[in-house]
């Protein structure tokens, strides 16, 4: 039995129907969460086209709020600073291609939701820093021993030059301090001596969170 041919117009109609259905599901989830409709609708007004093109990412974002009620109390959701952060973060989240980085991004936003003063929480700095990291940078940062904050003689992988470029990238982003200095006998081909910065200590907890 021959399968009926689907015209180009019918394909468009089917595609549009699927998009509308997915959009309705996301809207329904958002509407089920008290007060989230305020920042969600504001985001939709500003980034409607992007949200329509990246519905799976929007769904991930809305489900994060739904699945973590202890982080998103009525007081938090009603905070104007939180709503502003929600809109800003969702815009960045829509453009993040990497699933691992999106998971870390959600961890950062959960941290933002719990901050006592959301207006001074470095949300923009955290999200910008994350956007600059490669997957190997992230793996390298996970390997940093955060107990070595006062150790001036610490090398993440010893003298092994593997991931040296990634270590320098973490230094350039302010996550690590290079403490190599002018050490006698140090060869530039070796891994640098480092310690994690105060900003790095804050950032790494979102990298290492298990979610």
N, C-alpha and C positions, 0 to 999 in steps of 0.2 A: 504494500500500500504506500503510495507516494505521500510524503509529508507536504502539507500545504505550504506554499511559498509565503513568506512574510515580506510585505512591501517595506520600503524605506520609511514610509510614513508610520506604518504600524510599529516598526522597531523603535522609532522615536517616542511613540505613545507608550509602549511598554516600558522603555527606559524612564520616561517622565513619571509613570505610575509608581515604579519602584522607588524613585527618588522622593516622591511625595509621601509614600508610605513610611520610608525611613525617617523623613523629616517629622512626620506625625508622631512616630515612636519617641524620638528625642524630645520633642515638645511636651509629650505626655509625661515623660520622666521628669523634666524640668518643672512642670506644673505641679507635680506631686510633692515637691520639696518646698516647704514654706519659705517665702522671701527670695528664693534663688531666681525667681522670675524677673526680678528687678535688674540684676546684672546680666542675666541671660538674654533678656529682651533688648537691653542696651547693646550688648555684643552683636545680636542679630541685626539690629538696625545699622550698626557700623560696619559689620563684616559679613553681611548676609550672603554675598556671593561666595566668599571664601568658605563659609560654613557649609554652604550647599555642595561645594566641590570636595570638601573633606569631612563628610558626615561621620565616618568611622572615628575620626579624631575627636569630633564634637561629642560623640557618644561616649568615648573613653573619659572625657572630661566631666561630663554630667554624671556618669556612673561613679566616678571618683567621689563626687560630693554625696551622692545618694548612699554609697557604701561605707561612708565614714561619718556617721551622724555625731560621734563624739567630738569631731574636729569642727563641725559646722553647726553650732548652736544658733538659736534664733538671734541671740545678741550679736554673734559674729556675722551672720548673714545680713543683719540690718545695719551694720557699720559701713558708713560711706567709704572709708578708707579701704575696707575689704572689697566693696563693690568695684571701686576703681582698679584695685589690684586684679580682680577677677577678669575684668575687661582687658586689661593690659596683657595678662598672662595667657588668656585664651588666644589672643591674636598671635603671640609668639608660638604657642603650642600648635596652631594650625599649620605653621610653616616648617615644623621640625619633622624631618623625614625618618630619623632613626628611632626605632621602637625602644631601644635601651635608654636613649637620652630622653625620650618622652616619659618613661617610667621614672627616671631621676627628676625630671621636671615636675611630675606629680608629687614626688616627695618634697621638693622645694615648696610647692604651693601649700602642702599640708603644714609645713613649718611656718609659712607665712600666716596661715589661718590661726595658728596658736600664739603668734607674737603679741606681746602686750601693747606695743606701739607699732601698728602696721604702717604708719606714715614714714617711719625711719627704717623699717625692715629693708635690707638691700635686695629687693626682688629683682630690680632691673640688672644689678651687678651679677647676681647669681645666674640669671637666665642668659645674660650676655656671655659670661664665662663658660657656661655649659655649651653654648652654641659654638665656641671656639675649640672645643675638645674633640679629638678623634677617639675612636673606640680604644685604640692602644693607649692614648693619654689617660683614659678612664681606668683601664686595667692597671696602669702604672701608679696612678694615684691611690687605687685600692690597696696596692702593695706597700704604701708608705706606712712605716711604724710610727703611729702618732705619739707613742711614749717617748720618742727621741727629740722632743721639742727643745731641749736644752743641750743636746749632744752636738758639739761642733765637729765631731769626727764620724758622722753617719753617712754612709752611702747606701742607697736603696738596694742595689744589687752588688755591693762590694765594688771591686775595680772593674767588673764586667762592663764593657762599653755598650752592651745591648740596651736598647731603648734610651740611649743617651740623648738623642734628639727630643724624645718625649719628655724627658726630665727637664731639659732646657725650656721646652714649651710651658711646662708647669711653673717654672721660675719666671718666665716672661709674663705669665698671667697673674703673678703675685700669689700663687698657691704655695710655692716653696721659696725659701731663701737659699741662695748659693753661698755657702760658707767656705768654699775652697781657698779663697785668698791667694797668698803667694807661698803656698806650702813647699818646703824643700822636698825634692824627689818626686813631686806630683807630675805625672805625664798628662798632657791635654787630651790624649786619646782615651784616657780612663774616665769612668763615671765621676761626675762632680760630687763634692761633699755638700749635703743639703740639710736643712731642717724645715719643718712645716711652719707656715706663717699663721698668725691669728685668723686671717681670712680663710686660709686653707683648712684650719681646724673646723671652722664653722661649715665650710663647703663640703668637706669630706664626709660628714655625717649623713648627708643626703645621698652621697655616692654609695655608702656602705649599708644603708638601710635595706632590710629585707622586706620586699613587698611583692 
